[in-house]
Amino acid sequence: MSRRLTVTLVLGMALSLVALALSREQDAIAHLLRPDMSALALKGALAVCAGGLLLVMFREKLSQALEFALFWTVIVLWLVVGYSYRVELKGVADRVMAELVPDVRDVEVTRGMRGDFAVSVRINGAKLPMVLDTGATSVVLTHEAAKAAGLPLEFLNYSVNVDTANGRTRAAPVTLDKLAVGGLTEREVPALVAQPGALHNNLLGMSFLNRLESWEVRGDRLKLRGYP
């Protein structure tokens, strides 16, 4: 079909050119005195044939050009709409991302049956249980936990007085290379190691909590938030 249409358009162009050439051989004065409607008609036919021939010859490229133009028109429209409603869209995106990808810099802990917050931590790679103690000025480890974390127990100096549920005891100051709670990781954290048998639970104290952007207790939930 397209081949037959192309041949027809070519023949139409040829006939139009011949007729236009013949029309120009008419009397020049008569051509100036009256409008030559036949010449105009022939020129129109020639334009139609030429346009049709170009459309047939380049219809695939024209289709691709139209698709390309339509694609970028849609993109530009989306950008304009997105910029116009950027504040609303950001709020929606933040809420969606908060549901799909929880912020690893936020950690929530539920209060336990005994009324305390049991927190699972990693100290120098060792996974250890701790209890939140906002009254403790420092992170405090039992002797066993310090051993599991690979601290040099033979070099500890128990020179700091501490008060525990079992009374006053002495502890050794240390620095923890890495302390992580969920996605919250702090390095070079000051801590204390209690004497053997003096402490039953590891305490997550203020030397870690003060490193955070914020922490709060609401009802039965403890929320820790680190800096971005």
MIDORO-374787 format. One record per residue (C-alpha): x, y, z. Coordinates in pm, whole numbers, plus 50000, padded with zeros to 5 digits. Layout:
<atoms>
XYZ...
</atoms>
This chain:
<atoms>
500005000050000502745024650091504635016149772501555023049555500965055649742504565066149684504295059749308501045079449293502565108949475505605109049247503375108948938501275136849088504385157649145505545151948787502175161648638501995192348859505465203548751504585199148381501315218248417503035245948613505725249248344503095251348069501135277448260504185300148275504345301147894501095321247881501035358147799502935376848066500655407548040497505386848078499105369348377499615403048541496145416348463494115387348610494715362148884495785328748745493675304948953494865274648761498485282248846497595286049211495735253149203498705236149041501075250449299498775238149576498645203549421502425203349392502785212849761500345185549866502155159449660505565170149789504355169850149502705136150106505825121649948508015134150233505535120050485505615085850318509405085550280510095096450636507035083350817509105060651045511495088351142508555112051184506885087051414510045084051619510375121851633506775125251752507305098552019510495115952131508735149652150505795134552338508125117252586509975149352672506725168952689505475144852954508785147153143508655185353141505035184953259505945161353545508825183953645506605214653643503915197453850506495182754087508135216454144504765233254200503785207654466507275200354598506395207354962503385184454963505235157154772508195158455011505875153055307504255123155137507645108755036509005112255389506015093755533506275065855274510025061655325509575061055701507235031555659509235012755395512775020155517512955026155892515685050355995518645029756119519635059556332516525054356546516255025956796513195017357004513214993957304510124981057486510064979657863510524944558002508404925158248510574936558538510044973058450513474979758302514714984457946516864955357835519074966557546521104943857320524454959757238527664950857061530944960257223534004955057007531944929656810530714909757113526924908557162526044916757522522834924057719522614957157902520094975258118519355012158073520475031658379520125069358349521485073058701524845058358599527285084558477529075058458266528605025958084529444998458335530414962858243530624931658451533934913758467532554886158242531274910657982534604928657972536314895457907533864887357625534554921357468538274913957464539334940457713542774936057874541634924958219545164919358347545944956458310542794970158474543154993958768540074993758996540445029259115536925043759079534285041159352530805031759224527475025759395525504995159290522374977159413524684955359620526454985059775529625004159701532374987759501535304997359285535614997458907538335001858647538105029358382538405017558021537665030957674535485009957444536645010957083533115005256952529705003757116526664997756892522954996656971521084986556658522145011456390523635035456645527385032156670529695052456889533465049356915535905056657194533195054557461534345058757824533235029758045533905012058373534554975358448533264963558784535244940259005534454903058970531114894259132530274930459218527704935958940525034913458792523964934558492525774955958242524594991858263523995014757967524775048158127525185084558034528625081757873526775065757580523445084057604525145118057598526635109457258523175107357099521165135156942518275126357173516795099157389513475097357569511195073957758507515075457674505355050757855506765016357791509065026957508512625039557503513615058357189517245065057103518155087656814521625092756675522975121656474522485119356094
</atoms>
